[in-house]
């Protein structure tokens, strides 16, 4: 028996009640789950993993198990008496138009727009921020069942091309495509086996940096262990097989991505490992932004996983970096590529 009390000015009421079961509180009978006999040996310690078989997402047994679990779950949800009321109210609250922050590349302005209940926002392009413009990419049309999502996008500095990434069914694997902004049509470029990083264009707009893993081998390639993350450069209109390798980390467990500075002079490479916030920073000198050398010399600017470093921008050879190095609450420092030693760092904030 439970007890509760309610305060009324000047009066304290105390009473008792016996809660009545709701229709949704009926006993739930879950389908049985087969226990396998898999046991791993970790340096002499045996660890059982009886549900390893469920990791095979392509097997009929796993599909049948998921279907049985769904019958239980949705059967329960359908009995919730207030479910439709909450659905209607949440739908009303979410049904309003939303605009993304506009940005400009070349002669064009780009922004995202959602009319209210669209699953994914639509990318628009316009030549004037005072005009609505036209649809450049509607992710809601990428698949009939809505399982393909937009993961990344980057417009070339001259506004001629849109590079964008897609992923299917929530996968970490991405495919990169290139769309002609003028026509709104994709060109032949398709880049596969991309994971964890986006794309970044040098100032000449002829291509972009991107990162991939080698194509997995074996039966279910989507479950293969990924090692040897690689940084490539893709020139628009050429096959992925012709893309030159820009950088390969020395450790197979490291991952790498690159972003070009606003002035087009440098490509900043960030190297990391797992979910550790500490990272390394390498710099590619691209030379002339109008004719960048993607194979330019590399400077290992911060070559130890001793802190977190985020390059905010640059002024010539001076990089502005946010870091927790000797600063648990973060600081912004200036590092000159001509004198990169920590003794020459200057704290700005």
N, C-alpha and C positions, 0 to 999 in steps of 0.2 A: 504494500500500500504506500502510495506517495503522499507527500504533504506539500502544500503550497500556501503562500500568503500574499495578500494584496494590500497595499497601503492606501487608505483614504484619509484625507486630512482629519486628524483627531480620532480616527477609529482604526483599529487593527483587526482585520478579519482573518481567521484561520479556519480552514476547512479541510476535508479529505475527499479524494476521488479515486475511483478505480478506472484506469485507462481502458478504453474499448479498442479492440484490434481493428485496424483498417483492412479493407479488402486486399490492399497491396502487401499486408504483413503475413500472408499465408506462407506456410513452409515452402522453401525452395529446394527442389531435388536436383542436384547437379549430376550430369552424366559422368560415369566412371572414366578415369584416366589411366591408361596402361602404364605400368612402371617397368622400365627396361632394366637390364643388368649391367649397364655401362659403369665401369669404375676406372678412374684415372689414378696414376701413381705419380705424385709430385715429390720427388726427392725422398722416397720412402714413406710418404704419407698417402694413404689410399682415400680417395674422395669419390663417393658415389654420385652419379649424375643420371638418375632414373628417367628423366624426361628429355634426354638428349634427342630422342627421335622427333620431337616437336620442332627441332631446328631445321628439319628438312621441309621447307615451305612448299616444295613441289610435290610431296608425296600425297597419295590418296588418303592415307591414314590421318595426316595432319589436316587435310581439307575436311574430312568427316568430323574430326574433333572440333574444329572451328564452327562448322555448321550446327553441331549439337549444342555447343555453348551459346551460339547466337539464338537458338530457339528458346533457351532458358531466359536469356537476357531480355530479348524483345517481348517474350511472353509476360515477363514481370512488368516491364515498362508500360505495356499496353493496359495494364490494370490500374495504373496510377490515376486516381480520379481527377486530379488537378493538372494533369500533364498538358492538356490542350489549352487550358487557361494560361498557364505559364508560357506555352509556346506562342500564343497569340500576343501576349503582352511583350515578350522579348522581341518578337518580330516587329511590333510597332516601334519599340525603342530603337531598333537597329536600322529602321527603314528611313534613312535620311541621306542626302547626297554629300559626298566627301571629295575634296580636292587634295592632290599631293602637291608638294612644294615644286614650283616650276623651275626649270633650269634651261640655260641657253648653250647651244653648240652651233658654231657657224651662224647662218642667217635664221636659224629656227629656234623656236621655244618648244619645250617638251614638258608635259605634266600628266599625272594620272588622275582619273576620275572614276567614281563609283556612284551609280544612280541611287543606290540604297541597299538592295538585296542581292547585288551581283556577287558571286563567289570570289571573283578576282577583279581588281581594278583594271581599267582600260587605259592604255597609253595613247595620248593624243599628241599631235604636232601642229603647230601654227606659226605663221610668220609675224604675228603681232599678239602680244599678251592681252590685247583688248578684244580679240576674236577667239571663238571657240575652236576653230581649226577642224581637223579631220582625225579619224581613228587611224593610228599607225599599227597598233598591235592589240588585239583583244584576246587575252589568255583564255577566256571562257569558250572560245571556239576551237581551241587546240585539240580537244577530244570530245566525242559525243557523250561520254559518261562523266566528264569533269574530273578525270583522274590525272590529267597532265597540268602541272603548275609552272608558272613563271618563277625562275629562281634568281636570275641576275640579268642586268642590262647595262650597256655602255654605248653611248653614241660617239662616233668618231669626231675629232675636234673640228672638222670642216662641216659637220652636220650631214654628211652624205650617207653614212651607213649606221645602222643599228645592229649591234651584236647583242644577242640575248640567249639565255639558257633556259632549258626546260627539264623537268624531272617527272617521272611517271610513278604514280601510286605511292608517293611519299619517299621514294628512293633517294639516297645520297648521291647516286650517279646522275650526272647531267649530260645533256647534249647541247652544244653551242651552235647557233645558226646566225646568219648574217642577212639582214633585210635592207633593200634599197629604199631610202627614205622617200625619194621622189615618186617611185612607182608603188610603194607599199607592198612589194613582192619580195619573197626570199630569193637569194641567188644560190648557187650550187653548194656553197660552203656548209659542211656539217662536221663538227668535231665531236668525237666520242671519248668515253672513258674519262670524263672530267669529274673531279670531285674536290670539294672543300674550298675552292677559290673561284673568283670571277675573272673578268678580263680587263685589260688596261691598254689604251691606245697611246702610242707616241704621237707627237704633234703633227706628223706628216699625214696621218689618217690612212696609211696604206695597209696597216695590219695591227695586231694587238698581241700582248703577252697573255698566256694562259697556262694552267698547270693540269697535268694528267698523271695517272698511274699507267704502267704498262698494261696492255689488254690481258685480263685474267685468263688462266687456262683451266681446263678440267670441265666436269659436268655442269654443275650449277655455278657459273662464273660470278654471279652476284653475291655468293657467300664466301668467295675466296679471300684470303688474307691479303691486304694491300700493303706493299712495300715499294720503295724507290719512287717517291713523288718527284716529278720532273717539271722543269719550267721550259716552255716552248714559246716560239714566236710564229704567229700565223699571218701570212700575207693574203689579203682578200682575193678570192678568185682562184686560189691554188688548192690542190688536194692536201689533206692533213698529212699524208705520208711524206710530203715535201717540206714540212715545217722543220726549221732548224732547231736543234736542242740548244738552249741558252745556258742552262745550269742544271747540274745534278748534285744534290747534297751528298756529302761523304758518308753519312749514316743512312741506312735504308729505312729507318723509322722516322726520320725528319720529314716535314712537309715544307713547301716553299710557295710563295706567291710574290707578285711584283706589281707595283703601282708607279706610274710615271708622274713626276712632279709637274706642277702647273706650267712651269717655263719650258718643259720638254727636254731639259738638259740631262736629267738623271732618272734611272729606274731604281726604285727602292725595293730591295728584296727582303722579305721577312721570313725567317726560318723558325720553326717551332717543332715541338715534340708532344704529341698527345694533347691533353688539356692543360698542361703546365703553362701558366701565364708568362713565364720567362721566355725570352726569344733572342735571336741574333738578328743583326741588321747588316746587310751587304749592299753595296751601291755600284750600279753599272753606269759608267760615264758614256752617255749616248752621243756626246759631241754636238754637232750642229742639229738643233731641233728640226730644221727643215729637211735634213738628210741624215736621220739618226743611224748610228751603228749599233745594232742590237747585239753584236758580238764585241762591244767595246770592253775596255779594261774593267775588272771588278775589284773593288776595295772592300776588304772585310772590316767594316767600320767597328762593329760591336760583335766580337767573335767569342762570346762566352754566354752561356745561359745563366747569367747572374742577376738579371732583373727584367722587368717588363719595359719595352721601349716602343713608342708609337711616334712615327715621324709625322708632324703636323703640316710641314711645308718647308720652303727654303727661300733664301735670298742669296742668289749666287751660290758660292760654295758653303754658305752657312746653313745648317739644318736646324730646325726647331723641333725638339723632341720632348714628348711627355714621358716621364719615367718614375718608377718608384725606387730607383737606385739611390741609396742613402737618403730616402725620403718616403717613409711608410705612407704618408698622406699625399704622395705624388708631388712633382714639381715639373716645370718646363725649363729646359736648358737649351743653350745654343752650342752646337758642335761644328767647328770649322773643319771641312775636309782637308784643308792644308795643314791643320794642327789638331788631329783628332784625339790626342792623348787626354785622359781624364783630368789631368792637371790644367788643361786649357779650356775645359768646359766652363760655361758661364751660366749661372742660374738667373733666369728672368722672372719667374713667378714661383 
